[in-house]
């Protein structure tokens, strides 16, 4: 027998998939125009709370092509699986890699505000409020996973090494030269200390 919490989660995922394809169904008779495509929204990520009562997801929102030329943004929504109701949670910036923080009544995600130098880790309370940056690195954080204690994260980021510029008066671009590697790191978010996952750095 499938647990009720799992049934709710499966129903929510199916509901989201149905909503995502509705614009296509509505336009099937007359065909899609470029403007229709620009108005389409789709769910990108979904995460279910450990309790099985809540879910979070990101909704892709296309920029208006008649007003600005920019990539789509991804906004965070919180859903109640019992009622099926969803509310917008973070719409002032584009977010990714959403997760429920263990042992904390909060949601975390990666984002980059206009004032940020790199993509950083943000947190927002399940009770609402303003999202706060809780961890940043020298280079952009690519992806992360929480430890069970809710204090440490393992994440991927580009190497922090720099390359000396050539003394030549010209700077040819050589294919696949001086590429930076992605490395794994472990960070104590509470104390903002990080170390290389290999034990160095």
C-alpha positions as a Python dict, from the first residue, in 0.01 Angstrom:
ca = {
    (1, 'X'): (0, 0, 0),
    (2, 'X'): (134, 342, -95),
    (3, 'X'): (170, 580, 206),
    (4, 'X'): (-66, 879, 197),
    (5, 'X'): (227, 1124, 193),
    (6, 'X'): (367, 954, -117),
    (7, 'X'): (23, 954, -281),
    (8, 'X'): (2, 1330, -225),
    (9, 'X'): (348, 1378, -374),
    (10, 'X'): (265, 1172, -683),
    (11, 'X'): (-66, 1357, -728),
    (12, 'X'): (111, 1693, -703),
    (13, 'X'): (371, 1596, -964),
    (14, 'X'): (96, 1480, -1202),
    (15, 'X'): (-97, 1801, -1143),
    (16, 'X'): (210, 2013, -1221),
    (17, 'X'): (274, 1816, -1540),
    (18, 'X'): (-89, 1867, -1644),
    (19, 'X'): (-73, 2242, -1584),
    (20, 'X'): (254, 2265, -1777),
    (21, 'X'): (102, 2117, -2094),
    (22, 'X'): (-226, 2313, -2079),
    (23, 'X'): (-96, 2604, -2294),
    (24, 'X'): (0, 2356, -2567),
    (25, 'X'): (-342, 2192, -2558),
    (26, 'X'): (-518, 2527, -2572),
    (27, 'X'): (-329, 2626, -2885),
    (28, 'X'): (-341, 2290, -3066),
    (29, 'X'): (-628, 2392, -3299),
    (30, 'X'): (-481, 2716, -3430),
    (31, 'X'): (-111, 2645, -3387),
    (32, 'X'): (151, 2818, -3179),
    (33, 'X'): (280, 3161, -3268),
    (34, 'X'): (611, 3308, -3145),
    (35, 'X'): (413, 3524, -2901),
    (36, 'X'): (236, 3214, -2766),
    (37, 'X'): (571, 3047, -2707),
    (38, 'X'): (696, 3355, -2520),
    (39, 'X'): (394, 3335, -2287),
    (40, 'X'): (441, 2968, -2202),
    (41, 'X'): (548, 2870, -1851),
    (42, 'X'): (682, 2538, -1737),
    (43, 'X'): (793, 2373, -1415),
    (44, 'X'): (1167, 2317, -1400),
    (45, 'X'): (1244, 2169, -1054),
    (46, 'X'): (1034, 2003, -783),
    (47, 'X'): (1126, 1910, -425),
    (48, 'X'): (899, 1741, -170),
    (49, 'X'): (932, 1823, 202),
    (50, 'X'): (1039, 1531, 427),
    (51, 'X'): (698, 1549, 597),
    (52, 'X'): (525, 1499, 262),
    (53, 'X'): (293, 1791, 336),
    (54, 'X'): (463, 2066, 134),
    (55, 'X'): (638, 2092, -199),
    (56, 'X'): (843, 2359, -371),
    (57, 'X'): (897, 2410, -740),
    (58, 'X'): (1041, 2658, -984),
    (59, 'X'): (830, 2803, -1262),
    (60, 'X'): (999, 2926, -1577),
    (61, 'X'): (884, 3271, -1682),
    (62, 'X'): (979, 3402, -2025),
    (63, 'X'): (1077, 3764, -2070),
    (64, 'X'): (845, 3973, -2287),
    (65, 'X'): (1026, 3976, -2625),
    (66, 'X'): (859, 4304, -2716),
    (67, 'X'): (1009, 4477, -2411),
    (68, 'X'): (1348, 4317, -2343),
    (69, 'X'): (1593, 4062, -2478),
    (70, 'X'): (1695, 3844, -2185),
    (71, 'X'): (1684, 3477, -2078),
    (72, 'X'): (1390, 3326, -1896),
    (73, 'X'): (1382, 3355, -1517),
    (74, 'X'): (1286, 3087, -1265),
    (75, 'X'): (1065, 3180, -970),
    (76, 'X'): (1011, 2980, -651),
    (77, 'X'): (664, 2858, -548),
    (78, 'X'): (547, 2680, -233),
    (79, 'X'): (260, 2431, -257),
    (80, 'X'): (40, 2270, 6),
    (81, 'X'): (-12, 1911, -104),
    (82, 'X'): (-333, 1864, 95),
    (83, 'X'): (-518, 2156, -64),
    (84, 'X'): (-320, 2179, -388),
    (85, 'X'): (-281, 2555, -342),
    (86, 'X'): (45, 2724, -445),
    (87, 'X'): (182, 3066, -356),
    (88, 'X'): (473, 3257, -514),
    (89, 'X'): (767, 3265, -272),
    (90, 'X'): (1061, 3424, -453),
    (91, 'X'): (994, 3625, -769),
    (92, 'X'): (1248, 3907, -743),
    (93, 'X'): (1537, 3696, -877),
    (94, 'X'): (1595, 3380, -1074),
    (95, 'X'): (1656, 3073, -856),
    (96, 'X'): (1783, 2718, -906),
    (97, 'X'): (1881, 2404, -713),
    (98, 'X'): (1596, 2434, -461),
    (99, 'X'): (1596, 2225, -143),
    (100, 'X'): (1448, 2194, 205),
    (101, 'X'): (1724, 2255, 461),
    (102, 'X'): (1749, 1965, 709),
    (103, 'X'): (1659, 2047, 1071),
    (104, 'X'): (1553, 2397, 969),
    (105, 'X'): (1212, 2530, 881),
    (106, 'X'): (1347, 2687, 563),
    (107, 'X'): (1411, 2655, 191),
    (108, 'X'): (1746, 2709, 22),
    (109, 'X'): (1839, 2781, -338),
    (110, 'X'): (2112, 2922, -560),
    (111, 'X'): (2074, 3274, -696),
    (112, 'X'): (2268, 3583, -797),
    (113, 'X'): (2135, 3926, -713),
    (114, 'X'): (2255, 4229, -906),
    (115, 'X'): (2482, 4316, -612),
    (116, 'X'): (2641, 3969, -598),
    (117, 'X'): (2973, 3888, -764),
    (118, 'X'): (2897, 3516, -792),
    (119, 'X'): (2604, 3276, -766),
    (120, 'X'): (2551, 3214, -394),
    (121, 'X'): (2341, 3009, -153),
    (122, 'X'): (2025, 3177, -24),
    (123, 'X'): (1772, 3080, 243),
    (124, 'X'): (1412, 3180, 309),
    (125, 'X'): (1196, 3079, 605),
    (126, 'X'): (892, 2858, 551),
    (127, 'X'): (706, 3130, 740),
    (128, 'X'): (791, 3382, 470),
    (129, 'X'): (1003, 3694, 479),
    (130, 'X'): (1304, 3809, 279),
    (131, 'X'): (1554, 3562, 132),
    (132, 'X'): (1898, 3596, 291),
    (133, 'X'): (2236, 3501, 150),
    (134, 'X'): (2393, 3245, 383),
    (135, 'X'): (2701, 3134, 190),
    (136, 'X'): (2913, 3252, -102),
    (137, 'X'): (3236, 3130, -258),
    (138, 'X'): (3516, 3286, -462),
    (139, 'X'): (3362, 3141, -777),
    (140, 'X'): (3000, 3062, -862),
    (141, 'X'): (2847, 2766, -680),
    (142, 'X'): (2726, 2523, -946),
    (143, 'X'): (2529, 2273, -737),
    (144, 'X'): (2512, 2161, -376),
    (145, 'X'): (2379, 1900, -135),
    (146, 'X'): (2298, 1935, 235),
    (147, 'X'): (2443, 1710, 501),
    (148, 'X'): (2190, 1561, 743),
    (149, 'X'): (2297, 1806, 1016),
    (150, 'X'): (2173, 2102, 813),
    (151, 'X'): (2499, 2288, 876),
    (152, 'X'): (2735, 2152, 612),
    (153, 'X'): (2705, 2148, 234),
    (154, 'X'): (2902, 1971, -37),
    (155, 'X'): (2917, 2180, -352),
    (156, 'X'): (3080, 2212, -692),
    (157, 'X'): (3255, 2527, -812),
    (158, 'X'): (3519, 2628, -1062),
    (159, 'X'): (3880, 2624, -944),
    (160, 'X'): (3998, 2949, -790),
    (161, 'X'): (4340, 2947, -961),
    (162, 'X'): (4435, 3232, -1194),
    (163, 'X'): (4656, 3223, -1501),
    (164, 'X'): (4929, 3474, -1577),
    (165, 'X'): (4877, 3678, -1890),
    (166, 'X'): (5130, 3639, -2167),
    (167, 'X'): (5396, 3904, -2206),
    (168, 'X'): (5339, 3903, -2582),
    (169, 'X'): (5179, 4217, -2731),
    (170, 'X'): (4894, 4000, -2863),
    (171, 'X'): (4686, 3734, -2689),
    (172, 'X'): (4586, 3448, -2919),
    (173, 'X'): (4294, 3233, -2815),
    (174, 'X'): (4411, 2871, -2800),
    (175, 'X'): (4139, 2606, -2798),
    (176, 'X'): (4096, 2432, -2458),
    (177, 'X'): (4395, 2605, -2304),
    (178, 'X'): (4388, 2735, -1946),
    (179, 'X'): (4051, 2578, -1877),
    (180, 'X'): (3945, 2586, -1513),
    (181, 'X'): (3843, 2261, -1348),
    (182, 'X'): (3528, 2211, -1142),
    (183, 'X'): (3615, 2088, -794),
    (184, 'X'): (3419, 1956, -500),
    (185, 'X'): (3421, 2145, -170),
    (186, 'X'): (3272, 2101, 176),
    (187, 'X'): (3157, 2407, 368),
    (188, 'X'): (3031, 2472, 718),
    (189, 'X'): (2758, 2722, 639),
    (190, 'X'): (2720, 2820, 1002),
    (191, 'X'): (3082, 2933, 1025),
    (192, 'X'): (3139, 3012, 656),
    (193, 'X'): (3451, 2799, 643),
    (194, 'X'): (3527, 2576, 347),
    (195, 'X'): (3781, 2317, 259),
    (196, 'X'): (3848, 2115, -49),
    (197, 'X'): (3673, 1780, -50),
    (198, 'X'): (4010, 1621, -118),
    (199, 'X'): (4144, 1771, 203),
    (200, 'X'): (4357, 2048, 49),
    (201, 'X'): (4294, 2417, 1),
}
